[in-house]
Amino acid sequence: MFGNNLKKSKFYSGRNKEQIVVWECLLSFVQNLLSSSLLSKNLKIKIYRIVILPVVLYGCETWSLTLREERKVRMFENMVLRRIFGPKRDEVTGEWRKLHHEELNDLYCSPNIVRVVKSR
């Protein structure tokens, strides 16, 4: 199972590949919770901070992130946050669209994951 996920992984980078597969498996387990309309956004953020972030940040003290890996970690965080906050309706066209990176930063109001990794 993990080997197949590794080959299909969007975040595969050669190094830290086992960790990335674990992140994706964890996200697949909690994605229904994060996408649920029954849970409040505050509760979803707590799930992210308590369940997902510790798994993602495990062992980050030993990481030396390249720019490519920073981008992939940021992409992972944005993917999780988009699940939490959902799409946004465009006021002009009325169409649904996914939130941009800046909008996610404004809604999340916490340091992004790359800053956390660098601070540790």
A tleap script that builds the chain and sets N, CA, C and O, in Angstrom:
source leaprc.protein.ff14SB
mol = sequence {
  NMET PHE GLY ASN ASN LEU LYS LYS SER LYS
  PHE TYR SER GLY ARG ASN LYS GLU GLN ILE
  VAL VAL TRP GLU CYS LEU LEU SER PHE VAL
  GLN ASN LEU LEU SER SER SER LEU LEU SER
  LYS ASN LEU LYS ILE LYS ILE TYR ARG ILE
  VAL ILE LEU PRO VAL VAL LEU TYR GLY CYS
  GLU THR TRP SER LEU THR LEU ARG GLU GLU
  ARG LYS VAL ARG MET PHE GLU ASN MET VAL
  LEU ARG ARG ILE PHE GLY PRO LYS ARG ASP
  GLU VAL THR GLY GLU TRP ARG LYS LEU HIE
  HIE GLU GLU LEU ASN ASP LEU TYR CYS SER
  PRO ASN ILE VAL ARG VAL VAL LYS SER CARG
}
set mol.1.N position { 0.818 -1.190 0.000 }
set mol.1.CA position { 0.000 0.000 0.000 }
set mol.1.C position { 0.861 1.254 0.000 }
set mol.1.O position { 0.641 2.158 -0.805 }
set mol.2.N position { 1.856 1.316 0.911 }
set mol.2.CA position { 2.683 2.500 0.978 }
set mol.2.C position { 3.541 2.665 -0.269 }
set mol.2.O position { 3.768 3.789 -0.718 }
set mol.3.N position { 4.014 1.569 -0.826 }
set mol.3.CA position { 4.833 1.652 -2.030 }
set mol.3.C position { 4.065 2.227 -3.204 }
set mol.3.O position { 4.593 3.053 -3.949 }
set mol.4.N position { 2.808 1.793 -3.377 }
set mol.4.CA position { 1.984 2.340 -4.451 }
set mol.4.C position { 1.712 3.814 -4.235 }
set mol.4.O position { 1.756 4.599 -5.181 }
set mol.5.N position { 1.428 4.204 -2.984 }
set mol.5.CA position { 1.184 5.612 -2.692 }
set mol.5.C position { 2.421 6.448 -2.952 }
set mol.5.O position { 2.315 7.600 -3.374 }
set mol.6.N position { 3.594 5.881 -2.706 }
set mol.6.CA position { 4.834 6.610 -2.911 }
set mol.6.C position { 5.022 6.961 -4.378 }
set mol.6.O position { 5.441 8.071 -4.703 }
set mol.7.N position { 4.714 6.020 -5.265 }
set mol.7.CA position { 4.878 6.275 -6.683 }
set mol.7.C position { 3.868 7.295 -7.193 }
set mol.7.O position { 4.175 8.053 -8.114 }
set mol.8.N position { 2.654 7.330 -6.607 }
set mol.8.CA position { 1.605 8.235 -7.049 }
set mol.8.C position { 1.654 9.584 -6.329 }
set mol.8.O position { 0.922 10.504 -6.693 }
set mol.9.N position { 2.499 9.706 -5.327 }
set mol.9.CA position { 2.509 10.873 -4.459 }
set mol.9.C position { 2.780 12.163 -5.215 }
set mol.9.O position { 3.702 12.231 -6.027 }
set mol.10.N position { 1.959 13.209 -4.944 }
set mol.10.CA position { 2.170 14.524 -5.537 }
set mol.10.C position { 3.391 15.197 -4.925 }
set mol.10.O position { 3.995 16.070 -5.548 }
set mol.11.N position { 3.755 14.803 -3.724 }
set mol.11.CA position { 4.785 15.485 -2.971 }
set mol.11.C position { 6.094 14.715 -2.937 }
set mol.11.O position { 6.993 15.061 -2.170 }
set mol.12.N position { 6.216 13.677 -3.755 }
set mol.12.CA position { 7.416 12.849 -3.765 }
set mol.12.C position { 8.626 13.696 -4.126 }
set mol.12.O position { 8.625 14.398 -5.137 }
set mol.13.N position { 9.654 13.626 -3.298 }
set mol.13.CA position { 10.832 14.438 -3.571 }
set mol.13.C position { 12.138 13.658 -3.469 }
set mol.13.O position { 13.211 14.254 -3.564 }
set mol.14.N position { 12.077 12.366 -3.280 }
set mol.14.CA position { 13.307 11.602 -3.157 }
set mol.14.C position { 13.737 11.474 -1.707 }
set mol.14.O position { 13.859 10.361 -1.195 }
set mol.15.N position { 13.971 12.602 -1.034 }
set mol.15.CA position { 14.299 12.579 0.391 }
set mol.15.C position { 13.007 12.670 1.175 }
set mol.15.O position { 12.022 13.234 0.701 }
set mol.16.N position { 13.013 12.124 2.357 }
set mol.16.CA position { 11.852 12.172 3.248 }
set mol.16.C position { 10.614 11.538 2.623 }
set mol.16.O position { 9.494 11.889 2.994 }
set mol.17.N position { 10.792 10.619 1.691 }
set mol.17.CA position { 9.641 10.073 0.983 }
set mol.17.C position { 8.719 9.259 1.889 }
set mol.17.O position { 7.504 9.256 1.690 }
set mol.18.N position { 9.285 8.569 2.881 }
set mol.18.CA position { 8.432 7.797 3.789 }
set mol.18.C position { 7.539 8.720 4.611 }
set mol.18.O position { 6.370 8.413 4.844 }
set mol.19.N position { 8.092 9.857 5.052 }
set mol.19.CA position { 7.306 10.819 5.814 }
set mol.19.C position { 6.166 11.379 4.972 }
set mol.19.O position { 5.050 11.547 5.463 }
set mol.20.N position { 6.440 11.660 3.741 }
set mol.20.CA position { 5.432 12.242 2.864 }
set mol.20.C position { 4.291 11.259 2.628 }
set mol.20.O position { 3.131 11.666 2.571 }
set mol.21.N position { 4.599 9.990 2.491 }
set mol.21.CA position { 3.560 8.978 2.323 }
set mol.21.C position { 2.701 8.909 3.584 }
set mol.21.O position { 1.480 8.775 3.500 }
set mol.22.N position { 3.334 8.998 4.744 }
set mol.22.CA position { 2.579 8.995 5.999 }
set mol.22.C position { 1.656 10.201 6.055 }
set mol.22.O position { 0.514 10.078 6.496 }
set mol.23.N position { 2.129 11.375 5.615 }
set mol.23.CA position { 1.291 12.581 5.608 }
set mol.23.C position { 0.057 12.362 4.747 }
set mol.23.O position { -1.060 12.681 5.153 }
set mol.24.N position { 0.269 11.817 3.557 }
set mol.24.CA position { -0.851 11.621 2.645 }
set mol.24.C position { -1.836 10.584 3.181 }
set mol.24.O position { -3.046 10.740 3.020 }
set mol.25.N position { -1.329 9.535 3.811 }
set mol.25.CA position { -2.217 8.537 4.403 }
set mol.25.C position { -3.017 9.146 5.544 }
set mol.25.O position { -4.216 8.895 5.670 }
set mol.26.N position { -2.361 9.943 6.370 }
set mol.26.CA position { -3.055 10.630 7.459 }
set mol.26.C position { -4.137 11.546 6.906 }
set mol.26.O position { -5.255 11.570 7.420 }
set mol.27.N position { -3.814 12.293 5.873 }
set mol.27.CA position { -4.797 13.192 5.271 }
set mol.27.C position { -5.973 12.414 4.694 }
set mol.27.O position { -7.114 12.868 4.780 }
set mol.28.N position { -5.713 11.258 4.111 }
set mol.28.CA position { -6.818 10.471 3.560 }
set mol.28.C position { -7.746 9.973 4.668 }
set mol.28.O position { -8.945 9.806 4.445 }
set mol.29.N position { -7.191 9.733 5.870 }
set mol.29.CA position { -8.035 9.299 6.988 }
set mol.29.C position { -8.908 10.422 7.531 }
set mol.29.O position { -10.040 10.177 7.948 }
set mol.30.N position { -8.403 11.644 7.530 }
set mol.30.CA position { -9.155 12.747 8.146 }
set mol.30.C position { -9.821 13.672 7.132 }
set mol.30.O position { -10.469 14.639 7.532 }
set mol.31.N position { -9.685 13.412 5.853 }
set mol.31.CA position { -10.235 14.336 4.857 }
set mol.31.C position { -11.757 14.461 4.939 }
set mol.31.O position { -12.300 15.528 4.652 }
set mol.32.N position { -12.449 13.396 5.322 }
set mol.32.CA position { -13.902 13.497 5.461 }
set mol.32.C position { -14.272 14.415 6.615 }
set mol.32.O position { -15.250 15.158 6.527 }
set mol.33.N position { -13.505 14.372 7.691 }
set mol.33.CA position { -13.749 15.288 8.811 }
set mol.33.C position { -13.507 16.736 8.388 }
set mol.33.O position { -14.297 17.623 8.710 }
set mol.34.N position { -12.412 16.966 7.669 }
set mol.34.CA position { -12.062 18.324 7.283 }
set mol.34.C position { -13.017 18.898 6.247 }
set mol.34.O position { -13.180 20.115 6.167 }
set mol.35.N position { -13.645 18.052 5.460 }
set mol.35.CA position { -14.579 18.505 4.441 }
set mol.35.C position { -16.024 18.556 4.932 }
set mol.35.O position { -16.900 19.050 4.221 }
set mol.36.N position { -16.279 18.061 6.120 }
set mol.36.CA position { -17.641 17.961 6.632 }
set mol.36.C position { -18.248 19.331 6.910 }
set mol.36.O position { -17.588 20.218 7.453 }
set mol.37.N position { -19.495 19.489 6.534 }
set mol.37.CA position { -20.210 20.734 6.841 }
set mol.37.C position { -20.820 20.687 8.237 }
set mol.37.O position { -21.346 21.692 8.715 }
set mol.38.N position { -20.755 19.534 8.893 }
set mol.38.CA position { -21.306 19.384 10.236 }
set mol.38.C position { -20.369 19.934 11.315 }
set mol.38.O position { -20.815 20.260 12.415 }
set mol.39.N position { -19.080 20.036 11.004 }
set mol.39.CA position { -18.102 20.528 11.972 }
set mol.39.C position { -17.793 21.994 11.710 }
set mol.39.O position { -17.757 22.435 10.562 }
set mol.40.N position { -17.574 22.739 12.775 }
set mol.40.CA position { -17.224 24.158 12.620 }
set mol.40.C position { -15.786 24.293 12.133 }
set mol.40.O position { -14.979 23.376 12.284 }
set mol.41.N position { -15.480 25.434 11.554 }
set mol.41.CA position { -14.123 25.681 11.076 }
set mol.41.C position { -13.127 25.689 12.242 }
set mol.41.O position { -11.989 25.243 12.091 }
set mol.42.N position { -13.555 26.192 13.398 }
set mol.42.CA position { -12.671 26.196 14.563 }
set mol.42.C position { -12.309 24.777 14.988 }
set mol.42.O position { -11.156 24.509 15.325 }
set mol.43.N position { -13.271 23.878 14.975 }
set mol.43.CA position { -13.006 22.484 15.330 }
set mol.43.C position { -12.091 21.829 14.297 }
set mol.43.O position { -11.209 21.050 14.660 }
set mol.44.N position { -12.289 22.134 13.027 }
set mol.44.CA position { -11.432 21.589 11.981 }
set mol.44.C position { -9.996 22.080 12.146 }
set mol.44.O position { -9.050 21.321 11.935 }
set mol.45.N position { -9.833 23.353 12.524 }
set mol.45.CA position { -8.483 23.893 12.752 }
set mol.45.C position { -7.842 23.197 13.944 }
set mol.45.O position { -6.644 22.916 13.929 }
set mol.46.N position { -8.627 22.919 14.970 }
set mol.46.CA position { -8.085 22.189 16.130 }
set mol.46.C position { -7.647 20.788 15.726 }
set mol.46.O position { -6.603 20.312 16.172 }
set mol.47.N position { -8.432 20.126 14.890 }
set mol.47.CA position { -8.042 18.802 14.393 }
set mol.47.C position { -6.720 18.911 13.634 }
set mol.47.O position { -5.838 18.068 13.795 }
set mol.48.N position { -6.586 19.935 12.818 }
set mol.48.CA position { -5.347 20.143 12.059 }
set mol.48.C position { -4.170 20.339 13.013 }
set mol.48.O position { -3.125 19.710 12.846 }
set mol.49.N position { -4.333 21.204 14.006 }
set mol.49.CA position { -3.241 21.519 14.927 }
set mol.49.C position { -2.885 20.350 15.850 }
set mol.49.O position { -1.716 20.163 16.185 }
set mol.50.N position { -3.882 19.564 16.262 }
set mol.50.CA position { -3.652 18.511 17.249 }
set mol.50.C position { -3.298 17.168 16.603 }
set mol.50.O position { -2.500 16.406 17.150 }
set mol.51.N position { -3.890 16.880 15.444 }
set mol.51.CA position { -3.690 15.564 14.823 }
set mol.51.C position { -2.678 15.610 13.680 }
set mol.51.O position { -1.760 14.791 13.634 }
set mol.52.N position { -2.835 16.546 12.773 }
set mol.52.CA position { -2.032 16.536 11.545 }
set mol.52.C position { -0.657 17.173 11.747 }
set mol.52.O position { 0.356 16.571 11.389 }
set mol.53.N position { -0.605 18.379 12.315 }
set mol.53.CA position { 0.670 19.079 12.453 }
set mol.53.C position { 1.737 18.292 13.220 }
set mol.53.O position { 2.878 18.244 12.761 }
set mol.54.N position { 1.424 17.674 14.361 }
set mol.54.CA position { 2.480 16.910 15.046 }
set mol.54.C position { 3.069 15.786 14.190 }
set mol.54.O position { 4.267 15.513 14.260 }
set mol.55.N position { 2.230 15.140 13.389 }
set mol.55.CA position { 2.728 14.069 12.515 }
set mol.55.C position { 3.630 14.655 11.432 }
set mol.55.O position { 4.690 14.107 11.129 }
set mol.56.N position { 3.200 15.772 10.855 }
set mol.56.CA position { 3.985 16.393 9.788 }
set mol.56.C position { 5.304 16.934 10.336 }
set mol.56.O position { 6.340 16.828 9.679 }
set mol.57.N position { 5.269 17.506 11.521 }
set mol.57.CA position { 6.468 18.139 12.075 }
set mol.57.C position { 7.390 17.168 12.815 }
set mol.57.O position { 8.455 17.568 13.286 }
set mol.58.N position { 6.993 15.905 12.921 }
set mol.58.CA position { 7.819 14.931 13.621 }
set mol.58.C position { 9.194 14.833 12.955 }
set mol.58.O position { 9.299 14.560 11.759 }
set mol.59.N position { 10.211 15.051 13.722 }
set mol.59.CA position { 11.572 14.939 13.206 }
set mol.59.C position { 12.052 16.134 12.415 }
set mol.59.O position { 13.113 16.064 11.796 }
set mol.60.N position { 11.314 17.225 12.411 }
set mol.60.CA position { 11.700 18.367 11.582 }
set mol.60.C position { 12.985 19.035 12.068 }
set mol.60.O position { 13.592 19.813 11.332 }
set mol.61.N position { 13.403 18.741 13.296 }
set mol.61.CA position { 14.634 19.333 13.813 }
set mol.61.C position { 15.843 18.899 12.993 }
set mol.61.O position { 16.865 19.585 12.972 }
set mol.62.N position { 15.726 17.776 12.327 }
set mol.62.CA position { 16.849 17.260 11.545 }
set mol.62.C position { 16.741 17.602 10.062 }
set mol.62.O position { 17.623 17.238 9.284 }
set mol.63.N position { 15.697 18.280 9.666 }
set mol.63.CA position { 15.502 18.592 8.250 }
set mol.63.C position { 16.390 19.759 7.841 }
set mol.63.O position { 16.617 20.691 8.612 }
set mol.64.N position { 16.874 19.685 6.636 }
set mol.64.CA position { 17.473 20.850 5.994 }
set mol.64.C position { 16.685 21.023 4.702 }
set mol.64.O position { 16.972 20.379 3.693 }
set mol.65.N position { 15.699 21.889 4.749 }
set mol.65.CA position { 14.772 22.029 3.633 }
set mol.65.C position { 15.398 22.784 2.473 }
set mol.65.O position { 15.969 23.861 2.647 }
set mol.66.N position { 15.283 22.205 1.299 }
set mol.66.CA position { 15.633 22.935 0.085 }
set mol.66.C position { 14.410 23.765 -0.305 }
set mol.66.O position { 13.329 23.579 0.255 }
set mol.67.N position { 14.573 24.662 -1.245 }
set mol.67.CA position { 13.445 25.475 -1.693 }
set mol.67.C position { 12.343 24.611 -2.280 }
set mol.67.O position { 11.159 24.896 -2.106 }
set mol.68.N position { 12.738 23.555 -2.976 }
set mol.68.CA position { 11.751 22.642 -3.563 }
set mol.68.C position { 10.941 21.940 -2.476 }
set mol.68.O position { 9.721 21.819 -2.584 }
set mol.69.N position { 11.626 21.478 -1.423 }
set mol.69.CA position { 10.926 20.811 -0.331 }
set mol.69.C position { 10.054 21.789 0.454 }
set mol.69.O position { 8.963 21.430 0.897 }
set mol.70.N position { 10.533 23.030 0.629 }
set mol.70.CA position { 9.708 24.047 1.287 }
set mol.70.C position { 8.401 24.245 0.531 }
set mol.70.O position { 7.328 24.331 1.128 }
set mol.71.N position { 8.510 24.316 -0.784 }
set mol.71.CA position { 7.321 24.507 -1.619 }
set mol.71.C position { 6.364 23.334 -1.480 }
set mol.71.O position { 5.149 23.529 -1.436 }
set mol.72.N position { 6.892 22.129 -1.410 }
set mol.72.CA position { 6.042 20.947 -1.289 }
set mol.72.C position { 5.362 20.874 0.075 }
set mol.72.O position { 4.202 20.475 0.174 }
set mol.73.N position { 6.086 21.262 1.126 }
set mol.73.CA position { 5.487 21.277 2.457 }
set mol.73.C position { 4.393 22.340 2.518 }
set mol.73.O position { 3.330 22.114 3.097 }
set mol.74.N position { 4.659 23.496 1.917 }
set mol.74.CA position { 3.658 24.557 1.865 }
set mol.74.C position { 2.437 24.125 1.041 }
set mol.74.O position { 1.303 24.453 1.390 }
set mol.75.N position { 2.671 23.395 -0.040 }
set mol.75.CA position { 1.567 22.880 -0.854 }
set mol.75.C position { 0.697 21.934 -0.037 }
set mol.75.O position { -0.530 21.976 -0.127 }
set mol.76.N position { 1.333 21.080 0.760 }
set mol.76.CA position { 0.587 20.152 1.598 }
set mol.76.C position { -0.278 20.918 2.590 }
set mol.76.O position { -1.457 20.610 2.760 }
set mol.77.N position { 0.313 21.922 3.247 }
set mol.77.CA position { -0.456 22.706 4.213 }
set mol.77.C position { -1.623 23.423 3.532 }
set mol.77.O position { -2.731 23.450 4.068 }
set mol.78.N position { -1.384 23.998 2.368 }
set mol.78.CA position { -2.458 24.685 1.646 }
set mol.78.C position { -3.570 23.725 1.254 }
set mol.78.O position { -4.746 24.087 1.280 }
set mol.79.N position { -3.202 22.502 0.892 }
set mol.79.CA position { -4.215 21.510 0.539 }
set mol.79.C position { -5.101 21.195 1.740 }
set mol.79.O position { -6.318 21.079 1.604 }
set mol.80.N position { -4.486 21.057 2.918 }
set mol.80.CA position { -5.258 20.787 4.135 }
set mol.80.C position { -6.147 21.982 4.462 }
set mol.80.O position { -7.324 21.811 4.780 }
set mol.81.N position { -5.591 23.188 4.385 }
set mol.81.CA position { -6.373 24.383 4.710 }
set mol.81.C position { -7.517 24.598 3.727 }
set mol.81.O position { -8.583 25.075 4.116 }
set mol.82.N position { -7.309 24.253 2.463 }
set mol.82.CA position { -8.411 24.370 1.492 }
set mol.82.C position { -9.546 23.404 1.831 }
set mol.82.O position { -10.717 23.723 1.623 }
set mol.83.N position { -9.205 22.234 2.349 }
set mol.83.CA position { -10.246 21.297 2.794 }
set mol.83.C position { -11.013 21.880 3.969 }
set mol.83.O position { -12.231 21.726 4.056 }
set mol.84.N position { -10.305 22.551 4.874 }
set mol.84.CA position { -10.942 23.110 6.055 }
set mol.84.C position { -11.855 24.269 5.690 }
set mol.84.O position { -13.009 24.301 6.119 }
set mol.85.N position { -11.361 25.217 4.910 }
set mol.85.CA position { -12.114 26.440 4.626 }
set mol.85.C position { -13.041 26.323 3.427 }
set mol.85.O position { -13.948 27.139 3.263 }
set mol.86.N position { -12.824 25.321 2.589 }
set mol.86.CA position { -13.705 25.091 1.450 }
set mol.86.C position { -13.538 26.124 0.357 }
set mol.86.O position { -12.685 27.006 0.451 }
set mol.87.N position { -14.355 26.016 -0.683 }
set mol.87.CA position { -14.260 26.969 -1.792 }
set mol.87.C position { -14.914 28.304 -1.427 }
set mol.87.O position { -15.625 28.419 -0.429 }
set mol.88.N position { -14.653 29.299 -2.261 }
set mol.88.CA position { -15.224 30.630 -2.055 }
set mol.88.C position { -16.002 31.013 -3.304 }
set mol.88.O position { -15.581 30.737 -4.427 }
set mol.89.N position { -17.121 31.642 -3.090 }
set mol.89.CA position { -17.933 32.082 -4.226 }
set mol.89.C position { -17.440 33.445 -4.691 }
set mol.89.O position { -17.351 34.382 -3.898 }
set mol.90.N position { -17.125 33.551 -5.965 }
set mol.90.CA position { -16.658 34.802 -6.547 }
set mol.90.C position { -17.817 35.791 -6.590 }
set mol.90.O position { -18.891 35.469 -7.099 }
set mol.91.N position { -17.606 36.991 -6.057 }
set mol.91.CA position { -18.683 37.978 -5.974 }
set mol.91.C position { -19.103 38.503 -7.338 }
set mol.91.O position { -20.269 38.845 -7.532 }
set mol.92.N position { -18.187 38.572 -8.274 }
set mol.92.CA position { -18.490 39.125 -9.594 }
set mol.92.C position { -19.188 38.096 -10.480 }
set mol.92.O position { -20.265 38.363 -11.013 }
set mol.93.N position { -18.581 36.930 -10.637 }
set mol.93.CA position { -19.123 35.926 -11.560 }
set mol.93.C position { -20.116 34.985 -10.896 }
set mol.93.O position { -20.943 34.381 -11.580 }
set mol.94.N position { -20.051 34.848 -9.577 }
set mol.94.CA position { -20.941 33.930 -8.880 }
set mol.94.C position { -20.481 32.488 -8.931 }
set mol.94.O position { -21.185 31.595 -8.458 }
set mol.95.N position { -19.306 32.247 -9.500 }
set mol.95.CA position { -18.777 30.887 -9.604 }
set mol.95.C position { -17.951 30.543 -8.367 }
set mol.95.O position { -17.395 31.420 -7.706 }
set mol.96.N position { -17.886 29.249 -8.072 }
set mol.96.CA position { -17.078 28.782 -6.951 }
set mol.96.C position { -15.653 28.615 -7.414 }
set mol.96.O position { -15.399 28.164 -8.531 }
set mol.97.N position { -14.715 28.983 -6.545 }
set mol.97.CA position { -13.291 28.831 -6.851 }
set mol.97.C position { -12.550 28.445 -5.577 }
set mol.97.O position { -13.036 28.670 -4.468 }
set mol.98.N position { -11.368 27.862 -5.751 }
set mol.98.CA position { -10.581 27.519 -4.569 }
set mol.98.C position { -9.866 28.762 -4.058 }
set mol.98.O position { -9.586 29.691 -4.816 }
set mol.99.N position { -9.579 28.766 -2.774 }
set mol.99.CA position { -8.940 29.910 -2.137 }
set mol.99.C position { -7.480 30.020 -2.554 }
set mol.99.O position { -6.784 29.015 -2.707 }
set mol.100.N position { -7.031 31.250 -2.734 }
set mol.100.CA position { -5.630 31.493 -3.074 }
set mol.100.C position { -4.779 31.453 -1.814 }
set mol.100.O position { -5.289 31.509 -0.695 }
set mol.101.N position { -3.481 31.356 -2.021 }
set mol.101.CA position { -2.528 31.231 -0.922 }
set mol.101.C position { -2.669 32.386 0.082 }
set mol.101.O position { -2.666 32.158 1.292 }
set mol.102.N position { -2.790 33.604 -0.412 }
set mol.102.CA position { -2.902 34.771 0.471 }
set mol.102.C position { -4.187 34.712 1.292 }
set mol.102.O position { -4.187 35.063 2.472 }
set mol.103.N position { -5.265 34.277 0.681 }
set mol.103.CA position { -6.540 34.159 1.393 }
set mol.103.C position { -6.453 33.099 2.495 }
set mol.103.O position { -7.009 33.277 3.578 }
set mol.104.N position { -5.759 32.008 2.216 }
set mol.104.CA position { -5.585 30.967 3.228 }
set mol.104.C position { -4.780 31.494 4.414 }
set mol.104.O position { -5.096 31.209 5.568 }
set mol.105.N position { -3.729 32.270 4.112 }
set mol.105.CA position { -2.926 32.848 5.197 }
set mol.105.C position { -3.760 33.775 6.066 }
set mol.105.O position { -3.624 33.768 7.289 }
set mol.106.N position { -4.622 34.572 5.444 }
set mol.106.CA position { -5.479 35.485 6.205 }
set mol.106.C position { -6.479 34.729 7.065 }
set mol.106.O position { -6.736 35.121 8.204 }
set mol.107.N position { -7.045 33.653 6.537 }
set mol.107.CA position { -8.038 32.893 7.287 }
set mol.107.C position { -7.419 32.068 8.407 }
set mol.107.O position { -8.030 31.913 9.464 }
set mol.108.N position { -6.224 31.538 8.197 }
set mol.108.CA position { -5.612 30.638 9.186 }
set mol.108.C position { -4.997 31.410 10.357 }
set mol.108.O position { -5.036 30.930 11.490 }
set mol.109.N position { -4.441 32.570 10.114 }
set mol.109.CA position { -3.930 33.463 11.169 }
set mol.109.C position { -2.888 32.811 12.077 }
set mol.109.O position { -2.805 33.177 13.249 }
set mol.110.N position { -2.117 31.892 11.600 }
set mol.110.CA position { -1.025 31.284 12.362 }
set mol.110.C position { 0.186 31.210 11.444 }
set mol.110.O position { 0.044 31.290 10.224 }
set mol.111.N position { 1.376 31.059 12.018 }
set mol.111.CA position { 2.562 30.950 11.160 }
set mol.111.C position { 2.451 29.747 10.230 }
set mol.111.O position { 1.954 28.690 10.619 }
set mol.112.N position { 2.919 29.921 9.000 }
set mol.112.CA position { 2.851 28.787 8.083 }
set mol.112.C position { 3.832 27.707 8.517 }
set mol.112.O position { 4.714 27.944 9.342 }
set mol.113.N position { 3.667 26.546 7.962 }
set mol.113.CA position { 4.401 25.365 8.407 }
set mol.113.C position { 5.899 25.484 8.166 }
set mol.113.O position { 6.690 24.917 8.920 }
set mol.114.N position { 6.301 26.208 7.132 }
set mol.114.CA position { 7.736 26.376 6.843 }
set mol.114.C position { 8.383 27.205 7.945 }
set mol.114.O position { 9.496 26.895 8.372 }
set mol.115.N position { 7.717 28.239 8.407 }
set mol.115.CA position { 8.244 29.043 9.523 }
set mol.115.C position { 8.385 28.205 10.784 }
set mol.115.O position { 9.359 28.344 11.524 }
set mol.116.N position { 7.418 27.341 11.025 }
set mol.116.CA position { 7.470 26.478 12.212 }
set mol.116.C position { 8.657 25.544 12.118 }
set mol.116.O position { 9.386 25.363 13.093 }
set mol.117.N position { 8.862 24.943 10.944 }
set mol.117.CA position { 9.988 24.019 10.754 }
set mol.117.C position { 11.309 24.766 10.968 }
set mol.117.O position { 12.203 24.256 11.643 }
set mol.118.N position { 11.434 25.956 10.405 }
set mol.118.CA position { 12.680 26.721 10.541 }
set mol.118.C position { 12.912 27.175 11.975 }
set mol.118.O position { 14.058 27.266 12.417 }
set mol.119.N position { 11.845 27.459 12.703 }
set mol.119.CA position { 12.012 27.906 14.081 }
set mol.119.C position { 12.440 26.766 15.007 }
set mol.119.O position { 13.058 27.003 16.045 }
set mol.120.N position { 12.112 25.537 14.630 }
set mol.120.CA position { 12.499 24.385 15.446 }
set mol.120.C position { 13.910 23.978 15.138 }
set mol.120.O position { 14.420 23.024 15.725 }
savepdb mol mol.pdb
quit
